Amino acid sequence: MTHDDIVDTNGMLCPLPVLKARKRLQSMEIGQVLCVLADDPVAVIDIPNFCSESGHDLLSSEQSGRNQVYRIRKGG
């Protein structure tokens, strides 16, 4: 799956992965896709909750080695 931008939050703990994703999404156009890399175990809960509360679409969530990879489409 393709994406328009990426933010690497590896090594950052809650709430930083969500805060970094929120900040990056603010500068993106509606419909663009952000890829978020994370290794914080709490991100599995935080990222989906952030998306549903903020009106963004969580397109995918997968584990790749030690990384969690999330693809978020900016909502309007």
C-alpha positions as CSV (number, residue, x, y, z in Angstrom):
1,M,0.0,0.0,0.0
2,T,1.3,3.4,-0.9
3,H,1.5,6.5,1.3
4,D,2.1,10.2,0.8
5,D,4.3,10.8,3.9
6,I,5.9,8.9,6.8
7,V,6.6,9.6,10.4
8,D,9.0,7.4,12.4
9,T,8.1,7.4,16.1
10,N,10.3,4.4,17.1
11,G,11.8,4.9,20.5
12,M,9.0,7.3,21.5
13,L,6.5,6.4,24.2
14,C,2.9,7.4,24.7
15,P,1.6,10.0,23.9
16,L,4.3,11.0,21.4
17,P,3.4,8.7,18.5
18,V,-0.1,10.1,18.4
19,L,1.1,13.7,18.8
20,K,3.6,13.3,16.0
21,A,1.0,11.7,13.7
22,R,-1.5,14.5,14.6
23,K,1.0,17.2,13.8
24,R,2.0,15.6,10.5
25,L,-1.6,15.1,9.4
26,Q,-2.3,18.8,10.0
27,S,0.0,19.7,7.1
28,M,-1.4,17.1,4.8
29,E,-4.4,17.4,2.3
30,I,-7.6,15.5,3.0
31,G,-7.4,12.0,1.5
32,Q,-3.6,11.8,1.7
33,V,-2.2,8.8,3.5
34,L,0.3,9.0,6.4
35,C,2.4,6.0,7.3
36,V,3.3,5.8,11.0
37,L,6.1,3.6,12.3
38,A,6.0,2.8,16.1
39,D,7.4,0.4,18.6
40,D,5.4,1.6,21.7
41,P,3.2,-1.2,22.8
42,V,0.4,1.2,23.7
43,A,0.3,2.6,20.1
44,V,-1.8,-0.5,19.3
45,I,-4.6,1.1,21.3
46,D,-3.7,4.8,20.9
47,I,-3.5,5.1,17.1
48,P,-6.9,3.4,16.3
49,N,-8.5,5.5,19.1
50,F,-6.9,8.7,17.7
51,C,-8.2,7.9,14.2
52,S,-11.8,7.2,15.3
53,E,-11.9,10.3,17.5
54,S,-10.3,12.6,14.9
55,G,-12.3,11.5,11.9
56,H,-9.3,9.9,10.1
57,D,-9.4,6.4,8.5
58,L,-7.1,3.7,9.8
59,L,-6.5,1.9,6.5
60,S,-4.1,-0.8,7.9
61,S,-2.3,-1.8,11.0
62,E,0.4,-4.5,10.8
63,Q,3.5,-5.8,12.7
64,S,6.8,-5.7,10.7
65,G,9.6,-7.1,12.9
66,R,9.7,-4.9,15.9
67,N,7.8,-2.1,14.2
68,Q,4.1,-1.5,14.1
69,V,3.1,0.1,10.8
70,Y,-0.1,2.2,10.5
71,R,-1.5,3.8,7.4
72,I,-3.9,6.6,8.1
73,R,-6.0,8.5,5.5
74,K,-6.6,12.1,6.5
75,G,-10.3,12.8,7.0
76,G,-12.2,16.0,6.5
